Amino acid sequence: MKIVPVVLCVLLVMCGCGKQEKKRIAVIPMGRAHLYWQSIHAGAVAAARELNVDIVWNGPATETDYSGQLQIADAMINNRVDAIAIAPIDRTAMVSVVERAAREKIPVVIFDSGINTENFLAQVSTDNYRGGVLGAERIGKILGGKGKVAMTNCAPGSLALDQRLQGAKQGATDGGLEFVGVYNTNPADMASELGTIRDILRAHPDLGAMMPLCGPDTAAAGTAVATR
């Protein structure tokens, strides 16, 4: 997914007749630390240069801090940005701020993960359900169609990860794998995240595969498996 289409969607609503002042578009990711969000930032900067707008980039430090994301979005509205592109951490918790922006005539584009409201301009995201299916199918092929698989989720409440989980469960079942459970992790605390994954490995010594549903868990799972 690229952020350029997100900014283009916003500009379609903002453009009109006559001379336009340089617009400010708030881009609010789920977090700032992970490489994925840094790539989103780079894409937003590239789009801003191409389209002659200013990007106001800010997000919480971690992908679980939905209250922090709410505060950032509220501040963007208070500062009267011209539009907002946001990746909601939680599909329900972020509804109020998105609907507030709509009431104040600030167009909103949702990216990466969905939200439980239709009061936004457009949505740009991947097919997370299909992604989960494909991931589990790949594991099934590696394991020869049998074995146990565990999954981890670093952001419960995220529509993208929930869809990815549903797809992964379906793919695992269709592939003849035994699904042993999904375990929630805390990416804000690396020691805790790693500890949770090590606990899974100890509880299931015959585990055939682990399927992290998000980037931080992938790195932690790799470390846990390599050092067990």
C-alpha positions as CSV (number, residue, x, y, z in Angstrom):
1,M,0.0,0.0,0.0
2,K,1.2,3.5,-0.9
3,I,0.2,6.7,0.8
4,V,0.2,8.7,-2.5
5,P,-3.4,7.4,-3.4
6,V,-4.5,8.5,0.1
7,V,-3.3,12.0,-0.4
8,L,-4.8,12.1,-3.9
9,C,-8.2,11.1,-2.6
10,V,-8.2,13.9,-0.1
11,L,-7.1,16.5,-2.7
12,L,-10.0,15.6,-5.0
13,V,-12.4,17.0,-2.3
14,M,-10.2,20.0,-1.4
15,C,-9.7,21.3,-4.9
16,G,-12.0,23.9,-6.4
17,C,-12.0,26.9,-8.6
18,G,-9.7,29.8,-8.1
19,K,-6.3,30.1,-6.5
20,Q,-5.6,27.6,-3.8
21,E,-3.4,28.2,-0.7
22,K,-1.1,25.4,0.2
23,K,-3.1,22.7,2.0
24,R,-2.1,20.9,5.2
25,I,-2.9,17.2,5.4
26,A,-2.6,15.4,8.8
27,V,-1.2,11.9,8.4
28,I,-1.7,9.9,11.6
29,P,-0.3,6.3,11.7
30,M,-0.9,3.7,14.4
31,G,2.7,4.1,15.6
32,R,6.0,5.7,14.7
33,A,8.7,3.2,15.7
34,H,8.1,0.3,13.3
35,L,9.7,0.2,9.8
36,Y,6.3,-0.1,8.2
37,W,5.1,3.2,9.6
38,Q,8.4,4.9,8.7
39,S,7.8,3.7,5.1
40,I,4.3,5.3,5.2
41,H,5.9,8.5,6.4
42,A,8.3,8.4,3.5
43,G,5.4,7.9,1.1
44,A,3.5,10.8,2.6
45,V,6.5,13.1,2.2
46,A,6.9,12.1,-1.4
47,A,3.3,12.7,-2.2
48,A,3.4,16.1,-0.5
49,R,6.2,17.2,-2.7
50,E,4.5,15.9,-5.8
51,L,1.2,17.5,-5.0
52,N,2.5,20.7,-3.4
53,V,0.9,20.2,0.0
54,D,2.2,20.2,3.5
55,I,2.1,17.0,5.6
56,V,1.6,17.2,9.3
57,W,2.9,13.8,10.5
58,N,2.3,12.5,14.0
59,G,1.3,9.3,15.7
60,P,1.6,7.6,19.1
61,A,4.8,5.9,20.0
62,T,3.2,2.4,20.0
63,E,0.5,0.7,18.1
64,T,-1.6,0.0,21.2
65,D,-1.9,3.6,22.4
66,Y,-5.4,4.4,21.1
67,S,-5.9,7.2,23.6
68,G,-2.7,8.9,22.4
69,Q,-4.0,8.6,18.8
70,L,-7.3,10.1,19.8
71,Q,-5.5,13.1,21.4
72,I,-3.4,13.6,18.3
73,A,-6.4,13.5,16.0
74,D,-8.3,15.9,18.2
75,A,-5.4,18.3,18.1
76,M,-5.2,18.1,14.3
77,I,-8.9,19.0,14.1
78,N,-8.4,21.9,16.6
79,N,-5.5,23.2,14.5
80,R,-7.9,23.2,11.5
81,V,-5.9,21.0,9.1
82,D,-7.5,20.8,5.7
83,A,-7.8,17.0,5.7
84,I,-6.8,13.9,7.7
85,A,-5.5,10.5,6.7
86,I,-5.5,8.1,9.7
87,A,-4.8,4.4,10.3
88,P,-7.2,3.6,13.2
89,I,-5.6,1.7,16.1
90,D,-9.0,0.5,17.2
91,R,-12.1,0.2,15.0
92,T,-14.5,1.4,17.7
93,A,-12.4,3.8,19.9
94,M,-11.5,6.0,16.9
95,V,-15.1,6.5,15.7
96,S,-15.8,9.6,17.7
97,V,-12.9,11.6,16.4
98,V,-13.5,10.6,12.8
99,E,-17.1,11.6,13.1
100,R,-16.1,14.9,14.8
101,A,-13.9,15.7,11.8
102,A,-16.8,14.9,9.4
103,R,-19.1,17.3,11.4
104,E,-16.4,20.0,11.1
105,K,-16.2,19.5,7.3
106,I,-12.6,18.1,7.5
107,P,-12.4,15.2,4.9
108,V,-11.0,12.0,6.3
109,V,-9.3,9.1,4.5
110,I,-8.9,5.8,6.4
111,F,-5.9,3.7,5.6
112,D,-4.4,0.4,6.6
113,S,-7.2,-0.7,8.9
114,G,-11.0,-0.1,9.0
115,I,-13.3,1.7,11.4
116,N,-16.9,1.2,12.5
117,T,-18.4,4.3,10.8
118,E,-19.1,5.4,7.3
119,N,-18.4,9.1,7.9
120,F,-15.2,9.3,5.9
121,L,-14.3,10.1,2.4
122,A,-12.4,7.0,1.3
123,Q,-10.5,4.0,2.5
124,V,-7.2,2.6,1.2
125,S,-6.1,-0.8,2.5
126,T,-5.1,-4.3,1.6
127,D,-7.3,-7.4,1.7
128,N,-6.2,-8.6,5.1
129,Y,-8.5,-11.6,5.2
130,R,-7.0,-12.9,2.0
131,G,-3.5,-12.1,3.3
132,G,-4.2,-14.3,6.4
133,V,-5.5,-17.1,4.2
134,L,-2.4,-17.0,2.0
135,G,0.0,-16.9,5.0
136,A,-1.6,-20.0,6.5
137,E,-1.7,-21.8,3.2
138,R,2.0,-21.2,2.9
139,I,2.6,-22.6,6.3
140,G,0.5,-25.7,5.4
141,K,2.7,-26.3,2.4
142,I,5.9,-26.0,4.5
143,L,4.5,-28.5,7.1
144,G,3.2,-30.9,4.5
145,G,-0.4,-30.4,5.4
146,K,-0.2,-31.4,9.0
147,G,1.0,-30.0,12.3
148,K,0.1,-27.4,14.9
149,V,0.2,-23.6,14.4
150,A,-0.1,-20.8,16.9
151,M,-0.8,-17.1,16.1
152,T,0.0,-13.9,17.9
153,N,-1.8,-10.6,17.7
154,C,-0.1,-7.3,18.9
155,A,-3.2,-5.1,18.4
156,P,-6.5,-6.6,19.4
157,G,-9.3,-4.4,18.2
158,S,-7.6,-3.5,15.0
159,L,-10.0,-4.4,12.1
160,A,-7.0,-5.2,9.9
161,L,-5.5,-7.7,12.3
162,D,-8.9,-9.2,13.2
163,Q,-9.6,-9.8,9.5
164,R,-6.1,-11.2,9.0
165,L,-6.7,-13.6,12.0
166,Q,-10.0,-14.8,10.5
167,G,-8.3,-15.5,7.2
168,A,-5.4,-17.3,8.9
169,K,-7.7,-19.5,10.9
170,Q,-9.6,-20.4,7.7
171,G,-6.5,-21.1,5.8
172,A,-5.1,-23.3,8.6
173,T,-8.3,-25.3,8.8
174,D,-8.5,-25.7,5.0
175,G,-4.8,-26.8,5.0
176,G,-5.3,-29.5,7.5
177,L,-3.4,-27.8,10.3
178,E,-4.3,-27.8,14.0
179,F,-4.9,-24.3,15.3
180,V,-3.8,-24.2,19.0
181,G,-4.8,-20.6,19.7
182,V,-4.2,-16.9,19.3
183,Y,-2.1,-15.0,21.9
184,N,-2.2,-11.3,22.5
185,T,1.2,-9.6,22.9
186,N,2.4,-6.2,24.0
187,P,4.7,-4.6,21.4
188,A,5.2,-1.6,23.7
189,D,7.2,-3.9,26.1
190,M,9.7,-6.0,24.1
191,A,10.6,-8.2,27.1
192,S,7.0,-9.0,27.7
193,E,6.4,-9.6,24.0
194,L,9.3,-12.0,23.8
195,G,8.2,-13.7,27.0
196,T,4.7,-14.4,25.7
197,I,6.1,-16.0,22.6
198,R,8.6,-18.1,24.6
199,D,5.7,-19.2,26.8
200,I,3.9,-20.4,23.7
201,L,6.9,-22.4,22.6
202,R,7.2,-24.0,26.1
203,A,3.5,-24.8,26.2
204,H,3.6,-26.4,22.8
205,P,7.0,-28.2,22.3
206,D,5.6,-30.0,19.3
207,L,4.5,-26.7,17.6
208,G,5.0,-26.9,13.9
209,A,4.8,-23.2,13.1
210,M,4.1,-19.8,14.6
211,M,2.2,-17.1,12.6
212,P,2.6,-13.6,13.9
213,L,0.0,-11.3,12.6
214,C,2.0,-8.0,12.8
215,G,5.5,-6.8,12.3
216,P,6.7,-6.4,15.9
217,D,5.7,-10.0,16.7
218,T,7.5,-11.3,13.7
219,A,10.8,-10.0,15.0
220,A,10.1,-11.3,18.5
221,A,9.1,-14.7,17.2
222,G,12.3,-15.0,15.2
223,T,14.4,-14.2,18.2
224,A,12.4,-16.7,20.4
225,V,12.7,-19.5,17.9
226,A,16.4,-18.9,17.3
227,T,17.3,-18.8,21.0
228,R,15.1,-21.6,22.5
